[in-house]
Amino acid sequence: MPKRNLKDQKLAVETFLAQAGSDWDERTGAVAVPIYQTATFGHPQLGKSTGFDYSRSSNPTRLVLEETLARLEGGVRGFAFASGLAAIDTVFRLFSPGDSVIVTEDLYGGTHRLFEKVIAPHGIKVIPVDTSDIHAVRAAVNPSVKGLFVESLTNPMLRVADLPALGALAKAQGWTFIVDNTFLTPLFLKPFDFGADITVYSATKYLGGHNDVLAGAVMVKDHALAEKLAFLQNAVGAVLGPHDAWLVLRGLKTLSLRLHRQEQNALRVAAWLVKNPRVKAVHYPGLSAHPGHARLVAIGKGFGGIISFEVADGVSVEDVLSRVRVFIFAESLGGVESLITYPSVQTHADIDPAQRLKLGISDRLFRLSIGIEDADDLIADLQQALEQA
Ligand SMILES: *Cc1c(COP(=O)(O)O)cnc(C)c1O
């Protein structure tokens, strides 16, 4: 069969994602990239390699995923890890004891735990700041700061980071600027356009998209960082296995379809929640009243599918969680199934209670990850659960 090569073609994102990997196996023409379930690779002769030696260093299935991710992000190289936290941990090995890193204050709970309990004890100081406020970030500047780690859209309050201002500050200070863009994906926001050097993802969420695989991704903007990350990925070894790489790649093929449907559904659910008397507050950046709405319209291409809302006094939190029938009471987000999460005891349990309240994470707050179901079914489900709670 004639050689097809997607790499040399200028293609829209939907096109190259749908066909990701279909040009890999010239010998058989396999449309789905094969799962190279092998630990090691034979060498043709001394000093010669097929390009693959040992799967910690590189594996063909993982490589196709990594190349697809890099292209999606507009970076020079992508790296796939065993989980989002494994990806972040590996990136933080770019820093040395004595360095400080300014980080978003309302981080994903697991990232907060990694920073406070694992990375800080090794001598890297993390400085939590409200990164949606550039003045607060400027106030934290000191000579030991070497990096800035920001969630582009925070969890669960959905604050929008001021990426243009943060990127300019990071550049002026010579910091390594890292953006966790899990909630928006490169389809809805491109951190490299605003000065980010590295993006990180929990690919467990939207990139994989089916609640069936744990994975992490790191993309880098320049070749010097790509070399450092390639070294660290191999040296630390928290890599994604071939089968899991294949699952993420398959998920990626429908990323655009899924994300747009999830956003459409989220806009409908959020608008309905706003009008519900049993709901006190709704946080969704697609609502014009949301504090980050205008900023996200200016820098991004979409609002995503995560909503958080606070129920009114007198509504029983336990009842809401036990009465939902379509929404699944579970942690995680970004999959095709709609989930309801209770952040104060699930995702954010590791954050000190006083700090939690300061961030707006009360014990009346729920987070919804909107899936691809019918929006009317989702609304009817919330209606019956709230009415009886
Ligand atoms: C889930 C999540 C992570 C951690 O990813 P895992 O794949 O669960 O290790 C990191 N950042 C954000 C924003 C997340 O939502």
The ligand as a MOL file (V3000), in Angstrom:
LIG
                    3D

  0  0  0     0  0            999 V3000
M  V30 BEGIN CTAB
M  V30 COUNTS 15 15 0 0 0
M  V30 BEGIN ATOM
M  V30 1 C -7.2500 14.7950 38.0280 0
M  V30 2 C -6.3510 15.9620 37.9510 0
M  V30 3 C -4.9840 15.8300 38.1550 0
M  V30 4 C -4.3470 14.5070 38.5420 0
M  V30 5 O -4.4180 13.5980 37.4990 0
M  V30 6 P -4.4700 11.9940 37.7200 0
M  V30 7 O -4.5680 11.4820 36.3240 0
M  V30 8 O -5.6810 11.7150 38.5700 0
M  V30 9 O -3.2010 11.6370 38.4170 0
M  V30 10 C -4.1850 16.9580 38.0170 0
M  V30 11 N -4.7090 18.1560 37.6900 0
M  V30 12 C -6.0400 18.3230 37.5000 0
M  V30 13 C -6.5480 19.6780 37.1460 0
M  V30 14 C -6.8990 17.2370 37.6150 0
M  V30 15 O -8.2130 17.4230 37.4440 0
M  V30 END ATOM
M  V30 BEGIN BOND
M  V30 1 1 1 2
M  V30 2 1 2 3
M  V30 3 2 2 14
M  V30 4 1 3 4
M  V30 5 2 3 10
M  V30 6 1 4 5
M  V30 7 1 5 6
M  V30 8 2 6 7
M  V30 9 1 6 8
M  V30 10 1 6 9
M  V30 11 1 10 11
M  V30 12 2 11 12
M  V30 13 1 12 13
M  V30 14 1 12 14
M  V30 15 1 14 15
M  V30 END BOND
M  V30 END CTAB
M  END
